[in-house]
Amino acid sequence: MHSGTNFRRRQHQDSPGHQNGKHAANNIHERILMKLTDRTILITGGSAGIGLAFALKFLELGNQVIVTGRRESVLDELKANYPKLHTIQSDVADPAHVAALFRRLAPNRRPNG
């Protein structure tokens, strides 16, 4: 499935195929549960809006969270307010910034490999 991630499959009890404790043979619904604690999570565009909301929730759950954003002043303010949050100035619309971000976060890995 996904290398490097821990997923568990659980049959969804509320699915339409669930009848009296049995699943219809051709209508089994599964829900994939992902471990959401003790991870390192990168959120691009995480300095505001929904990205920031996710970042703060993941931080609250005990993860190492890295957010990127274009404006250094906004990132500095976030770092001051949330010292455990890691910030990196980067613009994902710029391919050179994306490549630099990859090299910084995964120095011993090759893209697509």
GULUMMI-278621 format. One line per 2 residues: number of its first residue (from 1); their letters; for each residue x, y, z of N, C-alpha, C, O. Coordinates in steps of 0.02 Angstrom, whole numbers. Atoms other than C-alpha are relative to their C-alpha. Layout:
NUM) a) X Y Z X Y Z X Y Z X Y Z  ...;
This chain:
1) mh) 42 -59 0 0 0 0 44 62 0 74 77 -52  -41 -61 -4 91 158 59 61 -16 42 54 -33 101;
3) sg) -60 13 -39 271 133 112 14 60 44 7 117 23  -19 -54 -46 325 233 262 -58 29 39 -48 75 79;
5) tn) 57 -25 -38 150 263 329 -36 -59 32 -35 -115 6  37 52 -35 45 165 452 -74 10 -12 -104 58 12;
7) fr) 71 -3 13 -130 132 390 -32 -63 28 -1 -116 28  39 58 -21 -260 18 464 -65 1 -39 -94 54 -50;
9) rr) 64 4 34 -412 -43 372 -52 -24 50 -39 -70 89  54 21 -43 -576 -58 463 -64 1 -41 -77 49 -78;
11) qh) 62 1 37 -740 -111 391 -48 50 31 -55 55 92  44 -53 -21 -865 29 400 -68 -30 18 -104 -53 -26;
13) qd) 61 31 -24 -1011 -31 507 -64 34 -25 -116 2 -27  59 -37 22 -1130 103 442 -9 -1 -75 -50 36 -102;
15) sp) 4 0 73 -1105 61 260 -63 -34 -23 -91 -76 13  60 31 26 -1252 12 150 4 -75 -6 -47 -109 -3;
17) gh) -7 72 7 -1180 -163 131 -3 -37 66 -2 -99 66  0 32 -66 -1187 -197 319 -72 -17 19 -114 27 28;
19) qn) 67 22 -18 -1339 -301 363 6 -54 53 34 -107 40  1 50 -54 -1362 -392 529 69 -30 14 75 -91 22;
21) gk) -67 24 -16 -1175 -404 561 37 -31 -59 94 -52 -51  -31 29 59 -1139 -468 386 5 52 -55 -37 97 -60;
23) ha) -9 -46 57 -1074 -375 234 -21 -35 -63 -5 -94 -74  15 27 66 -1145 -401 62 65 -11 -37 110 31 -34;
25) an) -63 19 31 -1010 -486 -40 29 53 -46 90 63 -46  -26 -48 49 -996 -351 -173 -6 72 24 6 118 -15;
27) ni) 11 -69 -23 -1030 -199 -64 33 12 68 1 38 114  -37 -11 -62 -896 -193 72 33 68 -3 71 82 -49;
29) he) -31 -66 -4 -847 -18 121 52 -2 55 39 -28 110  -52 -3 -50 -685 10 212 20 72 10 17 113 -35;
31) ri) -25 -66 -17 -619 162 299 74 -9 18 90 -53 58  -71 3 -15 -431 191 305 14 49 57 -1 108 51;
33) lm) -17 -41 -58 -372 255 473 75 12 0 114 -36 -4  -70 -17 1 -207 347 475 21 25 68 -16 61 101;
35) kl) -27 -23 -63 -101 376 628 14 75 -5 51 96 -49  -5 -73 4 -110 563 665 41 30 57 37 90 69;
37) td) -42 -25 -54 12 577 811 72 -23 -11 84 -72 -46  -71 17 4 201 573 826 26 -5 -71 63 -50 -89;
39) rt) -20 -4 69 226 618 644 34 67 -14 29 114 26  -24 -64 25 318 754 549 -44 17 -60 -47 -21 -109;
41) il) 49 -19 50 192 848 442 20 66 -31 34 114 4  -14 -61 38 227 977 307 -65 26 -29 -101 -10 -63;
43) it) 59 -32 28 88 1098 264 23 61 -39 45 111 -11  -17 -58 42 123 1212 116 -58 49 3 -116 28 2;
45) gg) 53 -50 -6 28 1374 129 -33 -4 69 -92 11 76  27 10 -67 6 1340 314 3 61 46 -6 54 106;
47) sa) -7 -59 -42 29 1518 374 -66 37 12 -67 86 49  65 -33 -9 -156 1565 364 -56 -48 -20 -44 -100 -50;
49) gi) 59 37 22 -331 1499 339 -3 -71 23 17 -88 78  9 70 -18 -370 1315 336 66 -36 10 71 -82 51;
51) gl) -66 30 -9 -186 1270 318 25 11 71 52 -34 102  -20 -15 -69 -149 1356 483 -42 -38 50 -17 -62 100;
53) af) 44 37 -45 -300 1276 565 22 -73 5 25 -102 60  -26 69 -1 -236 1103 514 66 -3 37 78 -49 77;
55) al) -66 0 -32 -60 1147 570 -7 2 76 27 -35 111  8 -7 -72 -118 1199 743 -32 -63 30 -14 -83 85;
57) kf) 31 62 -24 -227 1043 762 51 -56 2 55 -92 52  -52 52 1 -85 928 710 52 12 54 77 -35 84;
59) le) -46 -17 -53 30 1020 830 -29 -20 67 6 -48 109  35 18 -61 -97 996 969 0 -76 12 0 -99 69;
61) lg) 1 73 -5 -99 809 931 70 -30 13 77 -91 16  -67 24 -17 88 798 967 45 -13 -59 94 -50 -52;
63) nq) -41 9 59 160 806 792 52 55 -6 45 108 25  -47 -52 21 311 900 726 -31 29 -63 -42 -7 -112;
65) vi) 34 -30 57 231 1024 606 44 54 -31 71 97 4  -37 -49 39 318 1124 470 -50 34 -46 -85 1 -83;
67) vt) 42 -37 47 223 1261 380 44 43 -44 96 68 -23  -35 -44 46 279 1356 228 -47 57 -18 -108 51 -15;
69) gr) 38 -58 23 224 1526 168 46 47 -36 107 41 -32  -41 -46 39 281 1666 57 27 58 41 82 83 27;
71) re) -18 -61 -36 289 1807 184 37 -16 65 8 -43 113  -42 13 -58 432 1796 309 -27 33 63 -23 4 117;
73) sv) 25 -35 -59 351 1924 425 -59 -38 32 -65 -40 93  56 40 -26 194 1816 442 27 -62 34 3 -81 88;
75) ld) -30 60 -29 300 1662 475 35 16 66 31 -23 114  -33 -20 -62 401 1756 607 -51 10 56 -39 -9 113;
77) el) 53 -11 -49 240 1806 695 -29 -67 24 -42 -77 84  24 67 -19 178 1626 692 48 -34 47 28 -64 97;
79) ka) -52 32 -41 342 1564 763 0 30 70 11 -6 120  2 -33 -66 329 1692 904 -60 -23 40 -56 -32 101;
81) ny) 61 20 -35 151 1639 945 -3 -75 14 -35 -96 62  1 73 -7 179 1451 924 72 -26 -6 92 -49 -60;
83) pk) -72 18 3 361 1411 968 15 -71 -25 69 -83 -52  -12 69 23 342 1225 929 -12 -9 -75 6 -61 -103;
85) lh) 14 2 72 287 1263 751 64 17 -38 97 67 -23  -59 -14 42 426 1254 621 -24 37 -62 -75 18 -92;
87) ti) 21 -40 58 417 1382 481 58 4 -50 116 7 -32  -48 -7 55 503 1393 312 -30 47 -52 -87 37 -73;
89) qs) 23 -46 52 487 1536 189 9 -35 -67 65 -55 -85  -2 34 64 443 1459 21 -64 16 -39 -117 23 -9;
91) dv) 58 -13 44 328 1494 -127 -8 -60 -45 33 -71 -90  9 61 39 259 1333 -199 -18 13 -73 -19 -34 -113;
93) ad) 13 -17 70 213 1424 -359 65 8 -40 64 12 -101  -65 -9 31 399 1442 -395 37 -67 2 56 -91 55;
95) pa) -34 66 1 481 1278 -453 68 -1 35 86 -51 64  -65 -3 -35 650 1335 -386 -9 -4 75 31 -36 110;
97) hv) 14 4 -72 574 1358 -212 -20 -71 19 0 -95 72  22 68 -15 493 1186 -221 61 -46 2 67 -88 47;
99) aa) -61 41 2 660 1106 -269 43 13 62 69 -34 91  -40 -17 -60 750 1199 -128 -32 -29 63 3 -53 107;
101) lf) 35 28 -57 616 1145 -4 11 -75 4 25 -102 58  -12 72 2 635 964 -58 71 -16 23 81 -60 65;
103) rr) -70 13 -19 825 972 -42 10 12 75 48 -24 107  -7 -15 -72 808 1049 132 -31 -53 44 -3 -72 95;
105) la) 36 47 -43 683 924 199 18 -73 -13 8 -115 32  -17 69 16 743 767 113 67 -3 -36 71 -22 -94;
107) pn) -65 -7 34 929 791 78 28 -65 -27 70 -63 -73  -28 64 22 965 605 54 -47 -38 -46 -36 -97 -59;
109) rr) 48 35 44 817 565 -60 0 33 -68 13 93 -75  8 -26 68 793 584 -246 -74 10 -14 -114 -30 9;
111) pn) 71 -6 21 630 651 -318 -23 -63 -37 15 -91 -76  30 59 32 517 508 -374 42 -63 12 44 -108 -31;
113) g) -41 60 -10 632 381 -294 15 -16 69 49 -65 82;
